[in-house]
Amino acid sequence: MPGARRAAGMHRPRPPPLEEPPALEDQDLLLAAAYVSDAQYNRNVPFETSPQAIRLYYFYNHWAMQAATYFFICVDLSLALFEEPALFPLPFLVTSIAEVLCLTAFFGRLVHFAKVTPQMVFWKDTKNICIMVTIVLTLVDLIVYGILEALNVYGIRWSRALRPVFLINFPESRQIRRAFRSIRNTLPDVLYVFLLFIFSVGTFSLMALKLFGDRGLKTVEGSPYFTNILDIAFELYVLVTTANSPDVMMPAYEFNWWYSLYFITYIIINTYIFMSVFLAVVYNNYRKHLKNEIRTLAYLKRRKMIEAFNILKVKVGTESVVKEAQWRRLVKVVAPDISSSHLELLLRILDEGQKGHVDKVNFLRLPDLLNIQVITINVKRHPLEAWMPRVYQSSASLLVQKVVRHRVFVWAYDVIILINAIFIALDEKNPFISYAEWLFLSLYIIEILLKLYTYEPRAYFGRKQFWNWFDTLIIIAALVATVANTTIQSARKYNSQQILDIVLILRILRLLRVIVSIQRFRVIVTTLINIGPTMLTFGGLVLVVYYVFAIIGMEAFHGRVHFFGPNSTSPDALTCGNSALRDSAFARGKYCRNNFNDLGSSLILLVELTVVNQWHILANGFALVTHQVAKLYFIGFHIVVVILIVNIFIAFILEAFFVAYSLEKSEVETAIEKKIQELGVGVQEEKVQDGRLIENMDAKDSGFIEDNKKEDLKGLYFRIASKKYRTVDALLQQMFESEIAPEEEGPSLEEILNFSPADIYPKNPSFENSA
């Protein structure tokens, strides 16, 4: 580490500015801060610039307002749990009042948005129209259903399927809308592949009808084999998912083994080739349209920052700049919780020559700088060092600390964990094994105590120290499990299998310490954790699709299938309460619990359909209790979820994982790190033990540093939180912004909003430009 200087050294005197800028009007400052904040969070909301509208816009983006919106969305969606068919039944009056309250909140949020945006923009925005139409349709449905309910006439709450519209169309859900737009933009190209796939399935269905229809073959159930073109098409479509393989081919295969070639050819063409083409087309179009959207966001972000600069700029000679005092006020408005040391660090980066102002090129970098996690390490002494310094600094104490910090200490406990795994697999009734569990537990407790003795406790249990908390909680769980297990075994009169199951699970959780101990494991798991927030985008997308299909399924199939319990003696239990299922594969497989009788059961059934194993049995079962047309519901779900959304999800996860696993520092991060080292207030990553004891900027949490470095590390120091979570969108935006010249203002707003993916790629690609 270069010669360390105190963070206070950052405040060395600056040359006095030639002239003090006039005080900026609060109104202009708020407007500029709104533009910068929108650029920082990639918001694209055109808003009025009047004083009242700007304050309303700040209030609209307040976290409390956003949290309230999501709260009412969650309440609105969860009402399906309490409405008929209900998991937890409530009177219609209660659920209808709750829904009216939610609609009122949505309408209020919409009115708030209308007060912020220009009227022409508001009424041209399809999102606002969708919300208003959905509110009106829901109220109409509520009134009609309430009247029918009062007259004891059966009615359908069809508007419940529209509830996800609120989740999708409010500005806060722009990531989910982007995912839906990716699907919409991908559909045209996927449609051609899908039509060719349907043509292939239809061709093979006709071939099957001619090959097997007149052979007199029978299925296992005794029904005619491949004599109806619609049944053949359905069975072959199911075969693409491999759910009915090899059952569907067995009658023909038993008749003549040559017929197996027909099914092998079909599987190769439709399962392996067409499904791979689906993934390739979806993946390619997803990336293409996502990059187009990110390009649009990059230019919009650039324009917002230029607007902010134009509001704040003053002339210094021939150059337009933002004075330091105005820049400081701006940053404090955009990020009110930023510390003075962090603010000073950012100013040193943007005003490298310490001229007392920030030029246009550097000003445009402000949103990216604010989005980078800068860590403050406030070096603190161990409490024992303050309470009994002579003992803590004694030779024996220093030897213990040195041993704990050494790699051999970690390796030794890795070996102990592996030996412990072997013992857990052995028979615990053996007294030797039982005593060994106490030995391992004691070693783990000693490890935690030694670490707390060596490292500063508040740093060890910092808010961001996930692995240290994880490690400690595993040890506590192991202690609870071992004590509980011993207590249960000693109390011969009391024996609960559920308690014993929990005990065994808690003991096995001890093996998860391997993740903490082995660096490669920790990197992979940390990467998965880091892309977790990114996956929430598609989690919302899947929730919307599941919810719509669950509501439709409940309206179409509820009450058709009943579950009587595992110990029921009712004769109807053998047919799931419906005689149409007698002797069916659905009833023989005891799939009675797979029904649409409430929202919970519906969602579980849809998960089973997503897995696709045995989904044709479920589809045939509900077709038997309703109509054969019901199979279209299940085929539609498979097409939308498995073929389309799952493939987009795979593409998304591949991109996110590759980025999170191998991402290098961005240019702006490098600039911050360089400035930190130049100022002598940097801590190298390898000098922070395990790179783990760190905390976000302004939290001033302690890192634990080797003793021989502590004398040099006095005061406040900074690090870049490398390998922290960054979205794929942010990476693509950063990649595209690197292609924009710093002085380029970009195209006009109308041109930006009309960008097309075709603009990114050459119309006549060659090998050179493709590469």
N, C-alpha and C positions, 0 to 999 in steps of 0.2 A: 504494500500500500504506500502511495506517495506520502511524503511528510504531511501528517494530518494537522490541520488547523481547525480551530473552533468554528462552529457554524456562525457564531457571532461575527467572525471575520468577514462574513458576507456583507455586513453593513458598513464597509469602509466608505469614507467620504467620496461623494461624487462631485465632479465639477459643477458649479452652479449653472443652471440654465440661463440662456441669454435673456429670456423674457418669460414671465409667468403667464400661462394661458388663462383666458377669462374663465370664470366658473361656468361649468357646463350646466345647462338647464336640466332639472331633474327629469322632465318629460323626455328630452332627447336621450338622456342616459338610460332611462327605462326602455325606450324603443330600441336602442342599440343593444342593450342587454338581452332583450327578447329575441332579436335576430341571432345573437351569439348562442343563446341557450337552444334555440331551434336547430342551429347548425351542430351543436354538441350532441344533441339527442336525435338528430336526423328527423325532426318534425317538419312536415310540409303542410302547414296550415296557414293559408293567407288570412291575415287579420287586419282590421281597421287600425289606423294609426292615431286616432283621437285619444286624448288623455283617458277618458272613461273606458274606451275599448281596450287600451293597453292594460289597464288595471284589471279589467274583467278577464283578459287573456292570461295574466299571471295567476289569477284566482282559478281559472279553468284548468291550468296545468299544475295546480297545487296537488301534492301527493294525497291529501285528505279527500279532495274531490274525486280523484282517480280511484282511491280505495273504496269510497262510497259507491261509485259506479259499478265496480267489480262486485261489491257486496250484493247489490240489488240484482246484478246479473246472475250471481250464484243462487240467490234466493229464488229467482224466477225459474231457473233451470231445475232446482231441487224440488219444486212444487209437484213434479211428476211422481215423486216418492209418496205423496200424500193424497193424490187424486186417484179416482177409480180408473183402472185397477191399481190398487195402492199397496205398497209394502207396509206403510204405517197409515191407515185410513184416518182422514179428518173430514168433518162435514164440508159440503160444497161451499157454504157461506164463508167459512174460515179461509179456504184456499182462494176463493174468488176475491175476498178483501185483500189478501196478501198480494195477489196478482195485480189488482188495481193500484195498490201502493207502489209496486215495482214499475208499472206503466207510468204512473205520475212522476216517479223519479227519472225515468228515461225521457219523458216529455220535458221535464225541467232542465235536464242536461242538454237536450236539443235546443231549447229556447236560449239557454246560456250560450251555446255555440253560435246560434243565429245572431246574438247581440255582439259577438266578437268578429265574425266574418262579414264581408260585404254581401248585400242581399243577392246580387246577381250570382256570386260564387256559391252562396248557400243553396239557392234553388236549382242550380245546375249540377249540384253534387248528388249523384245517385245514392250515396250512402244515406244522406238525410231523407231522401224520398222513401227509401226502403224502410227506415225506422218509422216514419210517420204512417206509411201504409200498414206496416205490421201492427202498430198500436191500434189503428182503426179496426183492422180485421180481428184482432184479439178481443177488443171491446164488443164488436158485433157478435162474435162467437160466444163470448161470456153471456151476453144478454139472451141470445137464442137458446143456449144450453140451459140457462137458469129457468127460462119459461117452460122448456120441455121437462125439466126436472120437477117443476112445480105441478105439472100436469101428469106426472108419472109416465112420461113418454121417453123411450130410449133415444139418446142423442150421442153424437160423436164430437169430442173436443178436438177438431181437426187443426185448430190454430196452435196447439201445443208443439207441433212440428216446426213452427216458425220461430220459436223462442231463441234458437241459436243466432237468428238474424241480429239480435242486439249485441251478442258477443262479437260478431264479425264486423259490424258496421260502425261502431264507435271509434273515434280516432285513436284511442289507446290501443286498439287491437290491430295496428297496422302490420305487424309481423304475420298474424294469421291471415289477414287479407292478402298479403304478398304470397303466402303459400297457396291460397285459393286462385290467385291470378296465375301462379305457375301451373296449376292444374288446367285452368281455362286456356292458357296459351299453349299448353302441350297437347290439348285434345285434338286439334286438326291433324297433326302428324301421327298421333296415336290412332286416330280414327281409320286412316288408310291401312295401317298394319292390322287393326282389329277386323276390318272388313275382309281383308285377305285371309285372316285366321278363321273367320266364320265361314268363308267360302271353302277353306280346307276341311273344316269340321263337317260341313254339309256334303262335300264330295265324298268323304270317307263314310258318312252316314248312308248315302245312297249305295255305295259299294257294299256296306255291311248288310243292308236290306236285301240286295240281290244275292249276296254270298250265303247268308244264313237264314233268310226269312222263310224259305220253303224246305228247310232241312228237318223241321219238326223237333228242334232242340228245345230243351227246358232248362230253366234256371234252377238254382238250389231250392227256391221256394215252390217250384213246380209250375211257374207261369211260363208262357211262350217266350222264346228267346229271340230278340231282335226281329220282331214282326211289325212294329209300329215305328214310323220314321221319326216322330217326335220323341218317343222313348229312347230310340237309338241315339239321336242327337244329344239328349240330356246325358245319357250314360257315357258317350264319348267326350262330352265337355268335362264331365267329372273325371274321366280318365286323364285329361290334361293335368289335373291337380294331383294325380296318382292316388286319390282317396279310395278308389274302388279297384285298384290293381293288387293282385292279378285276378280277383274274383270275376270281373266282367269278361275276361277272355277264357275262363276255364271250360264252359260248355263247348265252345268252338275248338279249343285246344284238345279236349278229351275226344272230340269227334275225329279230328285229324290234326296232327302236329304241324302240318304245313300252314294251317290258319294262324299260327303264332306269328308268322312273318308279317301278316297284315297288321297286327297290333304293335309289333316292334317298329315297323315303318311309321305307323301313326304316332307313336310315342316320340320317336326321334324327330319327326317333322314338327309336331305341334307342341310337345312338352319342352324339348330341349332347344330347338331352333327358334320357334315363334316366341316362347317366353323370354329367351335371351334377347331377341330383337326388341321385344317390348321394353325390357330393362334398358337396352342401349338407347332407344328412341326417347324414352322418358328422361333418362339421365342427360343425354345431349341437349334436349330442349329445355330441361330445367336449368342447366348451367347457362345456356344461351340467354334465356329470358331473365334469369336472375342478374346476369351481368348487365343487361340492358337497364334494368331497374336501378341497379347500383350506380351505373353511369349517370342516370337521371338524378339520383340523390346527390352524387358528387358535385354535379354542376349547380344544383339547387343550393347545396351547402355553400359553394363558392359564392353564389350570388348573394346569399344572406350575409355572409361575412363582408362582402364589398359594400352592401347597404349599411352595415354597422360602421364600417370604416368611413364611409362618406359622411355619416352623421357626426363622427367624432373628429374628423381630420382638421388640421390647421396647417398653414403654410410655414415652412422653415426654409428660407431661401427659395429654391425652385422645386423643392420636394414636399409632397403632402405626407404628414405624419400624424400620429396620435401621441400627445404629450403624456409623460410618465404619470402625472397626477390623475389625468382622466383615465388612463389605462388601469391604474390601481382601483379607482372607484368602479370602473366597469367590472373588473374581475370580482370585486367584493359583492356586487349585485348578482352576478351570474352564479358565483360559488360562495355564498355567505359564510360557510363553515371553513373555508380555506385558512390555514395558519399564515402568519406573517412571514415565517421562514420559507414556506412553500411558495408563497406569492413572490418573495424576493428571488427565489431560485428561477421561477418562470421568467421574471423580468430580466434577469441576467442572460437568459438564453435568447430572448427576443430583442433585447437591447445590448448586443454583444459589445459594441464599442462604448457603452455607457455614455451615450450622447444625451440622455434625458428624454428620449422619445422612441417610439416604435414605428418602423416604416411599414408600408403596405404589405410587402411580401411576408414579413415576419408576423404581422397582425393576423394574416389569414391562417396561420398555424395554431392559433390559440385554442380552437375547439379540440384539436388532436392532443395538445399538451394537457388540457384539462381532463381528457379521458384516460390518460396514462396514470397508472397507480404508482405514486412515489411514496416510498416508505421512509418514515422517520425512525431512527434507532436512537433512543435516549439511553445511553449506557448507565446502568445503575449497579450499585454494589449489592452483594448478597446480604440479606438481613443478618445472617450469622457473622459476617465479616464486620458489621457495625456493632453487633452486641458483644461478641467476644473475638476481637481481631487477632489476638495472640494465638488462640487455639485454632482459629480457622486458617491462619497463615503459617501454622507450624509445619514442620517437614512431613510429619505423618499425614496431616490433612491435605497438603499439596500433593503427596503421593497418591492418595485416594482419588483426588480430582483428576490427576493425570491419567490414572488407570481408567476411570470412567469415560474420559474423553477419547481414549485410544481406540483404534479400529478393532483391536483384538477383543475388547469388551463386547462390541456388537457381534462379532463373529461367534464368541462363546455363547451368547444367548441365542443366536441362530441355531447352533447345535443343540442347545437345551430344548428349544421349541420342537425340533425334529424328533428328538428322543421322546418328548412328551406326546407327540402325535402317535408314536408307536405304542406307548402305554395306554393311550385312550382307546386304541383299537383292541386291546387285550381285555380279558374277562375281569371286570371290576370286583367280582365276588372273591377273587383271590386277595387275601389280606396284604400280601406284598404290594400288589397294584394299588390298593386303597391307601397304604401308607405313602407310596410313591407320589400320589396326587398331592398330599400335604407337602411333600418335599418340593415339588415343582411350584406349587403355589407360594411357598416361602421364598423360593429363589426369585420369583417374579416381583413379590412385594419388596424384597431387598433391592432389586433393580430400580424400582420406582423411587425408593427412599434415597438411594445413592444419587440418582439423577437430580432429585430435589435438593440434595445436599450440595451438589456440584454447580447446578445452574440456578439462576435467580427464579424463584417460584412464580412470580407474577408474569415473567417472560415465558416460563414453561407452560403455563396455562393461559396464555394470551388468547384473545377472542378468535384469532385466525389460526391458532395452532391445532388444526384438525387432527393430525396424526398423534400428537401427544395426548389430547383428550381421548381419542379412540383407544390408544394403548392403555391408558389408565382405566377407562370404563370396562375394557375387556378384563383387566385384572380384578376390578371390583365385582364384575359379573361372575368370574371364576370363584372368588371368595364366597359370594352369596351361594353359588351352586354347591360348592363343597360343603359348606356349613349346613345348608338345607338338606343335602343328601345324607350327611351323617345323622342329622336330627331325625329324619324320616326312618332311617334304618334302625335307629335306637328305639324309636317308639313303635313297638311291634303291633300295637293295637290299631295304629293308624297307617293306612296304605292307600295313597291316591295316585292312580296311574298318571293323571294329568300333571300333578306336581313332579312326579319322577320324569315325565317327558320334558318339562320345562328345565329341570335340573340338568338332564343330559344335553339339551340344546345349549344351555349356558356354558357347559364344560367344553363343548365342541367349538364354541365361539372363540375360545382361547387360541385356537389354531389360526385365527385371522391375524394374529400378531406377525405371522410370516409376511403379510403384506407390508407391514410397517418396517420390518427388518431388512427385507431384500429390496434393494434400490430399484431394480427393473420392475418388480411388481408394483412398487409405489408410484413409479412414473406412469404406468399404464392405468392404474386405478385413478390417479390424480387427473389424468387426461380425460377419462370418462366422467369424472366429477365436474371438470371444467366445461365440458360440452353439454352438461346437464341442462343449464338454462337455455341453451340453444335448442335442445330437443323439446323444450316446453312449447315452442312454436308449433311443432307438428303434433305435440300432445293435444293442444287446443284444436287443431285441425281434425284429429281422430275423434276427439270428444264430440265435435259438432256432427260428424258423419254418424257416429255411433248413436248419438241422441236422436237424430232424425229417424234412423232406421229402427231404433227401439220404440219410439212413439208409434210409427207406422205398424210395427209388428204387434204392439199391444192392442191397437185398434182392430187389427185384422185377425189375430189368433188368440187373444186372451180368453180363458175359459174353455178352450178346446182340449187342452191336455191338463191333467191333474196329477199331483204327486201325493201319495197316501202315506208316506213314511216307510222306513225299512222294515218295521215290525207289524205293518198293517195286515189284517186277515181278511180284508174286504175282497170279494171276487173281482171288483172293478180295478183293484190295484194291478192286476195282470194286464189290463188293457189301458192303463193310464186314464181311467174314467171315461173312455170313449170306445164304443164297440167297433168303430171303423179301424182301430189299430189292432184288432185281434189277429194273432199269428203274423204280425208285421215285424220286420227287423227292428223297428223303433221300440216296440213293446218287448221283444225278446232281449234287446240290449239294455233294458231297464233305463231308458232315457227320459222317463217321465218328469224328472226334475228339470229337464231342459225345456222350458216353456216361456211364454210371454205374459205370464199372469201378473207381473209387476215390473218396475223399472230395473230393480236389481237382477232378477232372473233374466230379463231381456238382455242386459249388458253382458252377463256371463255367457249367454248363448251366442251372442255376436262375437265374443272373443273366441269361442270354440269354432265358429265359422271362419274366423280369420286364420286359425291354425290349419284349416281345411281337412284335417283328418276326420273321416266319417261324416263329413258335412252333407253328403248325399242322402245318408240315412235320416238325418234331421229334416232335410228338405222333403223327402218322400213321406215322412211321418206327418208333417203339417199339410202336405198336399192331400193325404188320405182323409184328414179330418175336415178339410175345406174343399178345395178344388185343385185340379192339376195346374191351373194357372198360377197357383201359389209358388210354384217352383221358380217363376220369374223373379219373385222377391229375393230369393236366395242367390240366383244367378246374378241379379243386379248388384247385390251386396258384394259378391265375389269380384265382379268386374271393377266396381268403384274402389273397394278397399284393398283387395289383394293385388290386383293387376296394376291399378293406377297409384293409389296413395302409398302402399307399401313400397313400390318401386321408387317413388319420389323420396320416401323416407330413407331408403337405402342409399340413394344418391346423396341426400343431405348429410347422413351420418358419415359416409365415406369422406366427403369434403371436410366436414367438421373435424373428424378424427385425424385426417392427414395434416390439417392445418394446426390443430392443437398439439399434435405429437411432434411436429418438426418445424414449428414456426420460429423464425429468427427475429431478432429485435428489429423494429421498424426504424426508419430514418429519424423520426422525431424522438424515439426512445434513445437512440444513439446520441442525439444532440444533448438530451438531458443528462445522460450518463457522462458524456464528455465534460459538460459544464460542472457536474458534481465533482469529478476528479480534479479539474482545473482549480476549483475553489478549495480543494483539500478537505472536503467534508463528505467524502465517499467511503463506503465500506465495501470491499470486494466480496462477492458472493461466497467464495470458498472460505472466507474468514469468518463467516457466520455459521456456527455449528449446524451441519446438516442442511443449511439453508432453510431451516424450519421456523426458528423463533423470530418472526417478523410480524409487523403490524402495519396497517394502512396509515397513510399520511394523517397527521393531526392526532392520532391516537397516542403517539409517543410511548409505544410499548417498548420494552427492552428486548434486545437480542442478547444471547449469551456468547461472549467472546473469550478467546483463550486468555489466560492470565497474563502471559508475557506481552499481550497487546493492549491490556487495559490501561496501562499508563499513558499510551498514546491516544486512546479514544476517550477524550473528555468532552462532554457536551452533546450537541445534537448533530446527527449524521444522517445521510440519505442513501437510499438504494432504489433501483428500479425493480419493481415486482415482476421480474421476468417469468415467463411460463405461466403467467396468470391468464384467466379466461378472456378470450376475445372472440367475438362472433365471426362466423364466416362472412357475413355481410360486411363487417368492418374491414376484414382482410381484403376482400375484393374491392371495396371502396378505396382502401389505401393503395392497392395495386393500380387502380385506374387513375387515381389522383396523381400518381407518379408520372403518368403520361401527359398530364396537363402542365403547361409551362406556368411558373409562378406568377408571371405578369399577365397571363391570359385571363380575360374576364369571362370567356365562354360565350356560347350562343345566347340568343334572346330567350325569354321565358317561354314564349309560344313554341319555339323550336325545341327546347328542352322537353316540354310536356308531350311533344309529338315524336320523340325518339323511337326508332324501330330497331329490333335486333339485327335486321338486315344491314343496318348502317355499320355494325361492328365488324362484319365479316365480308371479305371480298366476293363480288358477284361471280367472278371467274377464277376460282382458286387454282393456284399452281402449287407445285411442291414447295417452292421457296416461301410464298406468303402463307401457306398452311402451316409450315414449320414455325 
